[in-house]
Amino acid sequence: MSDEVPRAEGITLSEALVDDTAGVRALDRSEHLAGAEGALLRADEVTAGYLPGVDILNATDLYVREGELVGVIGPNGAGKSTLIKAIFGLIKIRSGTVTFRGDDITNKPAHTHASRGIGYVPQINGVFPRMTIDENLEMGTFLRPKRFQERFDVVVQLFPALAERRKQRAGSLSGGERQMVAMARSLMLDPSVLLLDEPSAGLSPALQDEVFHQAKLINSTGVTVVMVEQNARRCLQICDRGYVLDQGRNAYMAPGEELMHDPKVVELYLGTLARVR
């Protein structure tokens, strides 16, 4: 994406960090508020968790503008996947808001997000293994079944191998092939934004490269993408802008290229999270 992400006037990446009482480096919200104005999808001060009284996200912010590919990285347990699930309505948000095209969608059921134009690909179990590829893709148009053939013709241009093997059961596919089916199914409703939860998890380096290539290809068709990833370096290589989460808080936010070369990010996160693959 060519548009420059707005920054709060006079704030550099290092200056945007403030000390938090818990000892976690937290990003000053002024940069988020400056950039999030008019965003396609935004999360503001989202607090959420899985158990009563235990918060995984602690006033977490995120925004994505139309056409962007945004990456979210951080150590294990930082709240990356929790953030994606909270945005999609799979985890109850205890405080904070999520808005899409200016409408408040906080804690709305996941199926209503799909009908609005938000797609979601889970980290695991993203296909129906006993169904064929064709049937999996049909499930992607369950809200608009009459559009199946139209959307199938579009989606297989991105994933041509699926057309050749459409009668094969998804359970017989490799992990990488299943991930392609999951991504393809999420595109069957023609979403405006696609949420990817660690799409390269458990895949070989070669298949990981294919997943990142497909994510970038999907984005190039005009679909806005938010990608949560453990392969931090590879994610930052392809994203327009990246977030680093740490203990459920925003630690850094900047263009992906800038984060890749920021000494603090490299020292604290990329050195242990990423491998050159």
C-alpha positions in Angstrom: 0.0 0.0 0.0 1.5 3.3 -1.0 -0.3 5.7 1.3 1.8 6.8 4.2 0.5 5.8 7.7 -0.2 9.0 9.6 1.9 9.5 12.7 1.2 11.8 15.6 3.2 15.0 14.9 6.7 15.0 16.3 6.6 11.4 17.6 9.3 8.9 16.7 9.1 5.2 17.2 11.3 5.3 20.3 9.6 8.3 21.7 6.2 6.8 21.3 7.0 4.3 24.1 6.0 5.0 27.7 6.7 3.0 30.9 3.8 1.0 32.3 3.3 0.2 36.0 3.5 -3.6 35.2 6.9 -3.1 33.6 5.7 -3.7 30.0 6.6 -1.1 27.4 3.4 0.4 26.1 2.7 2.5 23.0 1.4 6.0 23.5 -2.2 6.0 22.2 -1.9 9.3 20.4 -0.4 7.5 17.4 -3.2 5.0 17.3 -5.8 7.7 17.5 -4.2 9.7 14.7 -4.0 6.8 12.4 -7.3 5.1 13.2 -9.5 8.0 12.1 -11.5 6.7 9.1 -10.1 3.2 9.3 -12.0 0.2 7.8 -11.6 -1.8 11.0 -10.4 -0.7 14.4 -10.2 -2.0 17.9 -9.9 0.5 20.8 -8.7 -0.4 24.2 -9.9 -4.0 24.0 -9.7 -6.0 27.2 -10.6 -9.7 26.9 -9.7 -13.2 28.2 -10.8 -16.7 28.5 -11.3 -17.1 32.2 -13.2 -14.8 34.6 -10.8 -12.2 36.1 -7.9 -13.2 33.9 -7.3 -10.7 31.1 -5.1 -11.7 28.1 -5.6 -8.4 26.3 -5.1 -5.3 28.3 -6.5 -2.2 26.5 -5.2 -3.3 23.2 -5.5 -1.1 20.1 -5.4 -2.0 16.4 -6.6 -0.4 13.2 -6.4 -1.3 9.5 -7.2 0.9 6.6 -8.7 -0.2 3.4 -6.2 -2.1 1.2 -3.6 -2.6 3.9 -1.9 -5.7 5.0 -1.2 -5.5 8.7 0.8 -8.0 10.7 0.6 -8.7 14.4 3.6 -10.3 16.1 4.8 -10.9 19.6 6.0 -13.7 22.0 3.9 -16.7 22.9 1.1 -15.6 25.2 1.2 -12.0 24.1 -2.5 -12.1 23.0 -2.1 -12.1 19.2 -4.7 -14.8 18.5 -6.9 -13.6 21.3 -7.1 -10.2 19.6 -8.2 -11.7 16.3 -10.8 -13.9 18.0 -12.1 -11.0 20.0 -12.5 -8.8 16.9 -14.4 -11.7 15.2 -16.7 -12.2 18.1 -15.3 -15.6 19.3 -14.2 -14.2 22.7 -16.2 -11.8 24.8 -14.8 -8.4 25.1 -14.9 -7.1 28.6 -14.2 -3.5 27.8 -13.3 -1.5 24.7 -14.8 -1.4 21.3 -14.5 -2.9 17.8 -15.8 -0.9 14.9 -16.2 -1.8 11.2 -16.9 0.8 8.6 -17.9 3.1 11.5 -20.4 0.7 13.0 -19.9 -0.7 16.5 -19.6 -4.5 16.2 -18.3 -5.2 19.7 -19.4 -8.7 20.9 -21.6 -9.3 17.9 -21.9 -13.0 16.9 -19.3 -14.2 14.4 -21.9 -15.1 11.7 -23.0 -11.4 11.6 -19.4 -10.4 10.9 -19.2 -12.8 8.0 -22.3 -11.3 6.5 -20.9 -7.8 6.9 -17.8 -8.7 4.9 -15.2 -9.9 7.5 -13.6 -13.3 6.8 -11.7 -15.4 9.4 -9.2 -18.3 9.0 -8.5 -20.1 12.2 -5.0 -21.4 13.1 -6.0 -25.1 13.1 -9.0 -27.2 12.1 -9.8 -24.8 9.3 -11.4 -27.4 7.0 -14.1 -30.0 7.2 -12.0 -33.1 6.6 -14.8 -35.5 5.5 -16.0 -33.1 2.9 -14.5 -32.6 -0.5 -12.7 -29.4 -1.5 -15.8 -28.5 -3.5 -18.1 -29.0 -0.4 -15.8 -27.0 1.8 -16.0 -24.1 -0.6 -19.8 -24.4 -0.7 -19.8 -24.0 3.0 -18.1 -20.6 2.4 -21.2 -19.4 0.6 -23.8 -20.7 3.1 -25.2 -17.2 3.5 -25.4 -16.6 -0.2 -25.6 -20.1 -1.9 -26.6 -18.7 -5.3 -23.2 -17.0 -5.6 -21.2 -20.2 -5.3 -20.3 -20.6 -9.0 -19.5 -16.9 -9.4 -17.2 -16.9 -6.4 -15.7 -20.3 -7.2 -14.5 -19.0 -10.6 -12.9 -16.0 -8.9 -11.3 -17.9 -6.0 -9.7 -20.7 -8.1 -7.8 -18.0 -10.0 -5.9 -17.5 -6.8 -5.8 -21.2 -5.9 -5.8 -23.1 -9.3 -4.9 -26.4 -7.8 -8.2 -26.5 -6.0 -10.1 -26.6 -9.2 -8.2 -29.6 -10.4 -8.8 -31.5 -7.2 -12.2 -30.2 -6.2 -13.7 -33.7 -5.7 -10.9 -34.8 -3.3 -11.6 -35.1 0.4 -10.0 -32.3 2.4 -8.8 -34.8 5.1 -6.5 -36.4 2.5 -4.6 -33.1 1.9 -1.3 -32.0 3.4 -1.3 -29.3 6.1 -0.3 -26.7 3.6 -3.0 -27.7 1.1 -5.6 -27.6 3.9 -4.6 -24.1 4.8 -5.1 -23.1 1.2 -8.6 -24.6 1.3 -9.3 -22.7 4.5 -8.2 -19.4 3.0 -10.1 -20.1 -0.2 -13.3 -20.9 1.7 -13.0 -17.6 3.6 -12.9 -15.7 0.3 -16.1 -17.3 -1.0 -18.2 -14.6 0.6 -16.1 -11.9 -1.0 -14.9 -10.3 2.2 -13.6 -6.7 2.6 -11.2 -7.8 5.3 -9.6 -11.1 6.0 -8.4 -12.1 9.5 -5.6 -14.8 9.4 -4.7 -16.5 12.7 -1.1 -17.8 12.4 -1.6 -19.3 8.9 1.9 -20.7 8.7 1.7 -22.6 12.0 3.0 -26.2 11.7 4.0 -25.9 8.1 7.4 -26.7 6.5 9.5 -23.6 5.4 8.5 -24.2 1.8 4.8 -24.3 2.5 5.1 -21.3 4.8 6.5 -19.3 1.9 3.5 -20.4 -0.1 1.1 -19.2 2.6 2.8 -15.8 2.8 2.8 -15.5 -1.0 -0.9 -16.3 -1.1 -1.7 -13.7 1.7 0.1 -11.0 -0.3 -1.6 -12.1 -3.5 -5.0 -11.9 -1.8 -4.2 -8.5 -0.5 -3.2 -7.4 -4.0 -6.7 -8.1 -5.2 -8.1 -5.4 -2.9 -8.9 -7.5 0.2 -7.6 -5.9 3.4 -5.7 -8.4 5.5 -4.8 -8.6 9.2 -2.3 -11.4 9.9 -1.3 -12.7 13.3 2.0 -14.6 13.0 4.7 -16.4 15.0 7.1 -16.2 12.0 7.8 -12.6 12.9 10.5 -11.7 10.3 8.6 -13.2 7.4 5.4 -11.5 8.4 7.1 -8.1 8.7 8.7 -8.6 5.2 5.3 -8.6 3.5 3.1 -6.3 5.7 2.5 -2.6 5.2 2.4 -2.0 8.9 3.1 -4.2 11.9 2.2 -4.3 15.6 4.2 -5.9 18.4 2.1 -7.1 21.3 3.6 -8.0 24.7 1.5 -9.2 27.6 -1.6 -8.1 25.9 -0.4 -4.5 25.3 0.8 -2.6 22.3 4.5 -2.4 22.5 5.4 -1.1 19.0 3.5 -0.1 15.8 5.3 1.0 12.6 5.8 0.0 9.0 7.0 -3.6 8.7 10.3 -2.6 7.2 10.9 -0.1 10.0 10.2 -2.7 12.7 12.5 -5.2 11.0 15.4 -2.9 11.4 14.5 -1.3 14.7 17.3 -2.3 17.2 14.9 -2.7 20.1 12.5 -4.8 18.2 15.3 -7.0 16.8 16.8 -7.4 20.3 13.6 -8.1 22.2 11.5 -10.0 19.6 13.0 -10.9 16.3 16.1 -12.5 17.8 14.0 -15.2 19.5 10.8 -15.3 17.4 12.1 -15.3 13.9 14.4 -17.4 11.8 15.6 -16.6 8.3 13.8 -19.2 6.2 
